[in-house]
Amino acid sequence: MKKVEHIGIAVKNFSEANSLYYKLLGVEPYKAEYVESEGVNTSFFRVGETKIELLEATNPDSAIAKFIEKRGEGIHHIAFEVEDIIAEMERLKQDGFILLNEQPKKGADNKLVCFVHPKSANGVLIELTQEMK
């Protein structure tokens, strides 16, 4: 793992959350997109080396909608940038971690992603990310 790539925050109202984080961070989001595979709208803010991803559910069956229903708004996941997502997935499986997907999938911000189940990471959802080439 190379670095923390971003912190994902689940929000109920995308417009209000973007406005709030603009006021908080003093910068506009540099990117916003819809991620069909996850059923979410996302926006990314960058402050120095740190990125914050806001996630709003676009359907009631999405993971973000279920998260907010169960836990409310807040930190949803921590993403780590990896050099080789396939190799990292294999390493984690061999070390006993539970992966939520068997193959990497297309995520936001031009990334391949895979999630590690919170039950195998002390209650924290971990996202692996690799830049798509």
C-alpha positions as MATLAB code, in Angstrom:
seq = 'MKKVEHIGIAVKNFSEANSLYYKLLGVEPYKAEYVESEGVNTSFFRVGETKIELLEATNPDSAIAKFIEKRGEGIHHIAFEVEDIIAEMERLKQDGFILLNEQPKKGADNKLVCFVHPKSANGVLIELTQEMK';
ca = [
       0.000    0.000    0.000;
       1.422    3.331   -1.070;
      -0.674    5.913    0.786;
      -4.142    6.887    1.971;
      -5.790    7.787   -1.347;
      -8.958    9.344    0.075;
     -11.535    9.269    2.856;
     -15.112    8.534    1.785;
     -17.996   10.285    3.552;
     -21.624    9.171    3.123;
     -24.061   12.081    2.806;
     -27.845   12.385    2.461;
     -27.963   15.583    0.424;
     -25.229   16.011   -2.177;
     -25.835   19.704   -2.833;
     -25.863   20.652    0.855;
     -22.804   18.509    1.616;
     -20.827   19.986   -1.285;
     -21.676   23.467   -0.040;
     -20.713   22.576    3.542;
     -17.349   21.058    2.529;
     -16.625   24.021    0.244;
     -17.098   26.314    3.256;
     -15.094   23.992    5.522;
     -12.149   23.357    3.188;
     -12.160   26.587    1.194;
     -11.944   24.785   -2.157;
     -14.479   23.637   -4.743;
     -14.708   19.944   -5.591;
     -12.333   19.174   -8.458;
     -14.501   16.394   -9.804;
     -18.060   15.081   -9.583;
     -19.383   11.941  -11.227;
     -22.037    9.246  -11.137;
     -20.743    5.716  -10.440;
     -23.340    3.341  -11.817;
     -21.761    0.167  -10.366;
     -22.152    1.556   -6.828;
     -25.366    3.562   -7.299;
     -23.802    6.811   -6.079;
     -23.029   10.369   -6.999;
     -19.534   11.349   -5.901;
     -17.528   14.527   -5.608;
     -13.882   14.929   -4.676;
     -12.184   17.719   -2.761;
      -8.405   18.040   -2.522;
      -6.533   19.818    0.248;
      -2.788   19.334   -0.136;
      -2.175   15.591   -0.497;
      -5.514   14.710    1.109;
      -8.668   13.896   -0.855;
     -12.199   13.720    0.523;
     -14.910   11.875   -1.416;
     -18.567   12.677   -0.749;
     -20.981    9.860   -1.626;
     -24.743   10.237   -2.103;
     -26.970    7.237   -2.842;
     -28.892    7.337   -6.114;
     -31.115    4.385   -5.239;
     -32.454    2.942   -1.978;
     -30.726   -0.430   -2.512;
     -27.200    0.988   -2.790;
     -24.567    0.346   -0.136;
     -24.492    4.061    0.726;
     -28.274    4.212    1.249;
     -28.089    1.174    3.540;
     -25.113    2.623    5.417;
     -26.904    5.928    6.061;
     -30.090    4.122    7.109;
     -28.154    2.012    9.624;
     -25.489    4.446   10.853;
     -26.370    7.918    9.572;
     -24.093   10.247    7.662;
     -20.370   10.088    8.279;
     -17.120    8.387    7.396;
     -17.901    5.432    5.150;
     -14.466    4.157    4.122;
     -10.746    4.775    3.944;
      -9.135    4.165    0.554;
      -5.528    3.123    0.036;
      -3.655    3.488   -3.230;
      -1.917    0.296   -4.345;
       0.597   -0.427   -7.100;
      -0.976   -3.721   -8.247;
      -4.555   -4.257   -7.104;
      -4.682   -7.926   -8.181;
      -1.509   -8.778   -6.238;
      -2.745   -6.823   -3.197;
      -6.113   -8.623   -3.298;
      -4.311  -11.989   -3.383;
      -2.032  -10.995   -0.505;
      -4.965   -9.899    1.632;
      -6.972  -13.063    0.874;
      -3.972  -15.193    1.841;
      -3.701  -13.238    5.085;
      -7.357  -14.003    5.924;
      -9.064  -10.757    4.934;
     -12.572  -10.961    3.452;
     -12.922   -9.143    0.130;
     -16.302   -7.848   -0.970;
     -15.558   -8.402   -4.647;
     -13.546  -11.141   -6.357;
     -12.332   -8.904   -9.189;
     -11.504   -5.201   -9.212;
     -14.242   -3.010  -10.649;
     -14.372    0.460  -12.153;
     -14.792    3.078   -9.458;
     -14.801    6.861   -9.337;
     -11.882    9.125  -10.244;
     -10.477    6.793  -12.947;
      -9.696    4.009  -10.467;
      -9.998    0.238  -10.260;
     -11.337   -0.614   -6.807;
     -11.885   -3.495   -4.402;
     -13.348   -3.371   -0.913;
     -12.224   -5.239    2.213;
     -15.086   -6.269    4.510;
     -15.218   -4.227    7.741;
     -15.501   -7.433    9.802;
     -11.924   -8.267    8.864;
     -10.569   -4.734    9.468;
     -11.794   -3.785   12.962;
     -15.099   -2.389   11.700;
     -13.594   -0.136    9.007;
     -14.491   -0.539    5.333;
     -11.216   -0.427    3.392;
     -11.044    0.390   -0.310;
      -8.074   -0.550   -2.464;
      -7.546    1.752   -5.451;
      -5.313    1.587   -8.488;
      -5.120    4.184  -11.252;
      -6.581    2.806  -14.490;
      -4.087    2.839  -17.303;
];
